[in-house]
């Protein structure tokens, strides 16, 4: 009995929380049994794993009982420490259909599984999320070549993957904006030419509209540049009027109608709202009411039930035969700005007379 107590008290000899938890855990209640009976290759794997600075988890036996080091614990969030000493399926249930076959493949075949930036769906902080890891799952074998468990060396790459995806989106958005800018310039030039009586008058009105366009861009720039904290508070009306100002002409009071109460927009939300309205306006200039001299837009908003409700209605533009078969990038960007960033909703109604767009945004999100 003295030998048993000595082994259990001394193993594992590593320092740290995980090692202490392993020493104090009642392993007799698991399929691994008391530490004194652990096979040599299990004890060796644990001894190598615990002091390592790499993120390592060891799944042992047919139940894939989990042991891991201190570096790995933060990657599973609230699952620590209850995951230690328990079958993996108990604590990784939400991704077991994905993780289980990977572990079984290594255990059954003895081959190593390696992947970079591999996605996993996990609930580690009380909500579902997709995370990414570089993984290397290797068999832990005894002298006879029999596999007893799977040693998983991982490195979370979620932040890098998300940053790369954001860069790809920004590059795509920049390309989209350049194309849109030329379309906007074309529309503004045509609008100026229709209402100008002399070249000088056209030049003057064109300069004014380009200046107004830059003011609209200034509403979007703070969020893109990461300086939301330096933006001033504005209102829904200010955002709508600024975005539409480049398209004003002598008949704009009849062509572009804007009405609604004063609703504040916070420094961070203004970027998303301005971006969505800018994309919608650009589409109107390219394909909708603003592409025709007789076209008009009516924008109205109010607040109800804790939400902003904004309606955008186009008339007098090209007749709409059917709804678009696929969303353009501008529409996707507008929806993402409203839904993903402001928790709102966008609804499209493609009427023969023109687009009717409904936007709803929680006021508490709009005020941020």
N, C-alpha and C positions, 0 to 999 in steps of 0.2 A: 504493500500500500504506500509505503514511503516513496518508492520509485515513481509510482503513478502521480503523486502530488508534486514531486520535483519536476517531472516532465511537463505537466500541465502548467505549473507556475512559471517555468522558464521559457516555454515556447508559445509564441515566437519571441525571439530576443530583441526584435526591433523596437524603436521608440515610436511614439505617435499615438493618435487616437485609434486608428484602425487596429493596430497591434494590440492595444489595451482591450479593445472590444472583443477581439478574437480570443485573447487569453481568458476573459471573464465569461465568454459565451458558453451555454450549456449544450455542447455538441452531441451529447448522448441522446438528445431529442431529435437529431437529424439523421439522415441516411449516411453521413460521414462517420458518425460515432465519436467517442471520446478521442481527443487529440493523441493520447498515447498509442492508439491503434492506427493512426494515419499511415499510409504507405510512404516510403521514402521520397518518391517523386512528387507527391502532394506537398510534403513538408519542404522539399527543396524549392518548389515553385513559389510557395508562400514566403519563404525566406528571401528569395530574389525579388519578389514583387514589392514587399512592404517598404523597404528603404528607397525604392526607385522614385525619381522625380517625374517620370512619365506617368500618364493616366492609365492604370492597369486594373482590370477586373478578371478574376479567375472563376470560371463556371465548372463545378466538379460533379462528375457522375451523371447517371441517367436523368436525374432531376435538375441538373445544372444548378447546384447549390452555389450561391454567390459569396465570394470573398474578394475584397478589393483594398487598395491602398488609400492613403490620405489624399493623394493627388487626384484620384478618380472621384472621390466623394462629391465635390461640387458639381460634377457633370450630371448627377441624378437628383440634385435639389432636395425636395422634401422626401424622396424615397430613402434617403440616408437618415438614421442608421438602420431602419427596419428591414432594409433589403439584405443586410448582412446575415449570412447563415440560413437564408430562406431560399426555396426553389425559385429560379428566375421567373417562372411563369406567374408566381404570386404577385410580384411587384412590377413586372414589365408586361402586364396583361394587354395593355392597349397596343403594343407593337409586337406581340408574341407571334402573330402570323408571319411577320417579317424576320424577327430575330431568331425564333425557334428553328426554322430550316437552316439558317446559317450555322448555328451551333451544332445542330444534328449532322450537318455535312462534314464538319471538321471531326466530330467525335466518331462518326461511322467510317470515314475514308482515310483519316489521318493526314489530309492535305491542309495547307494553309490558305486562308481566304484573305485577300488584300484588296482594298479599294480606297480611292481618294474622294473626298467631299461626298461621301455617301449619305443620302438623306435618311433620317429616321423620324417617325412620328412619335412624340412622347408627351406625357403629362407629368412634368416634374416640379412645376411651381403652382399647381392648382388650375391650370388651363392647358389646352392642347397647343402644341407648337411643332413645327418641323425644324429639326436641327441637323447639322452636318458634321461628319467626322471622317478623318483619315483612319482607317482600321486595318489591323493585322491580327487575324484570329489563327492561333497556332495550336497544334495538339501537344499535350503534355503526356509523354510516354514513359513507361518503365523500361528496364533493361531488356525485356522480351519484345519490346515494340508495341505493347498494348497501350491504347490511349485511355487515360483516366479522366481527363478534363480538357477544357479549352482556355488557353491563356489569351486574353484580348488586350492588346496594346492599342490605345486610341488617342486621338488628338482632335479636340473639337475645333472645327473651322467655320462655325456658323457665322461669326462676325465677318470673316473674310469673304465668304460666299455671298452674303447679303450686300456687302460693299461692292463686290464685283457686279452683282446684278443691278445695283443702283447706278453704277457707272455705265453699264450697257443701256439702261433705260434713259439716262441723261444724254448719252450720245445719240440714241435714237430720237429723243425729244429735240435735241439741238438740230439734227438733220430735218426733222419735221417742221421745226420753227423757221428754218431758213426757207423752205419751200412755201410755207404759209406766208412768210414775210413778203415774198415776191407776189403772191396772190393778193395780199392786202394792198401792196403798192399799186398793183394794176387796178384794183377796185377804186382806190382813192383817186388815182389819176383820171379814171373814167368819170367818176362823180364830179371832180373838179372841172373837167372839160365840159360836162353837160350844163353846168350852171354859170360858167364864166363867159363874159362878153368880150374880153380882150386877153391877150397873152399875159399881160401884167396882172390882171385880176386872177387868172388861173394860177400864176406863180405864187401870188400872195395867199390864195386859199389853200393851195397845195402845201406851202410851208406851214400854215396853221394846222392843217390836218396831220402832217407828219410830227409836229410838235406835240399834238394831242396824243398821237400814237405812242410816243416815247413816254408820256405821262402814264399811260395805261401800262406800259411795260414796267415802269417804276413800282407799280403796285405788286408786280409779280417778282421782281428782282430780289427783294429782301429774303424771301424764303429759299430761293435757289442759292443765294450766296451764304445762307446760314446766319443771317443777322436779323432774325425776326424781332429780337429784343429791342432793336433800335428803330423799329417801325412805329409810326404814330397810329393811334386808334382812329378808325374811320367808321363809315356807316354803309349799309347796303346800297342806299341811294347814290352815295359818292362813288362806290365801286362800279355800279351799273352805268352811271353817266360817264365816268372816265373811260371805261372800256368802249362805249358806243360813240364817244365824241369824235373820233376820226371819221365817222360816217355821216356826220351832220352836214346839211346843206341848207339852202334857203327854204326848202320845204320840210326840214327835219322835224318841225313842230307837229306836222301832220303825219310824217313817215315813221317817226320814232317817238312813241308815247311811253312815258315812265311815270309810275305813281306808286306810292306806298308810304307807310309811316317811317319814322326814324328808328332804325334798328342798328345798334352798335355791332361792329365787327372788330374782333381782337387782332393784334399784330400778327399772330401765327395763322389765324383762319383767313385773313385777307388774301394771302397767297393762293390758297386752294380755291376760294370763291372767284377771285379775279381770273385765275387760270381757266376754270370751267366756263365762265362767261366769255372770256376771250376766244376759247375754242368754238363755242356756240356761235359767236358773232362772226368768226372767220368762215365757218361753214355757211352762214347766212349770206355772206358776201360772195362766196364762191358758187353756191348752188341754190340758195334760198331767196328770201324776200329782198335782201339788199343787192342782189345781182340784177334786179329789174328796176327801172325808173318808177314804176307804179307800185312797187312793193312797200310794205310797212310792217313794223314790229310793235307789239303792245306788250310791255313788261309791267306786271303788277305783283305786289307782295303784301302779305300781312302776317300777323303772328296769331297762333291759336294752339292751345294744348301744349305749350312749352316748345313749339317748333316754329321756324320760319317757313312759310309757304310762298314760293315764288312761281309765277306762271309766265311763260314766254310764248307768245302767239304770233305767228307770221301769216300774212295774207298778201295777195297781189303778186307773188313770185311765180316761178314756173309751176305748172300743175304737177302734183305728185300722183303718179299712177299707182305706185306700190311702195311699201316700206323698203329701205335698203336691205339687200340680201346679206350684207355683212357690215359690221361696224368699222369705220375708219379709225385711224390712230387718234385723231382729234376727239372723236366721241368716246373712245376708250379712256383717254387722258382726262376728259371732263368727268366721266363717271367715277374714275378712280379718285379724282380730287374731292368729289362730293361724298362718295360712299366710304372709301378707305380712310381718308384723312379727316373727314368731318362727321362720320357716322350718319350721313344722310341718305337720301334716296332720289334717283332720277327716273322719270317716266316719260317715254316718247309716245306721241300720238300723231301718226303720219296721215293727216287729213289731205284730201285733194286740194284744198285751198291753201295749205301750208302746214308747217310743223307747229305742233303745240307741245311745249315742254313744261313739265311740272317738276319742281325741285322742293324737297323738304329737308331741313337741317335742324337738329336740336339746338335751341338757343344757347344752352350752356357750352356746347362745343363751338358755336359761332363766336362766342365772346372771348375765347381764349386768345 
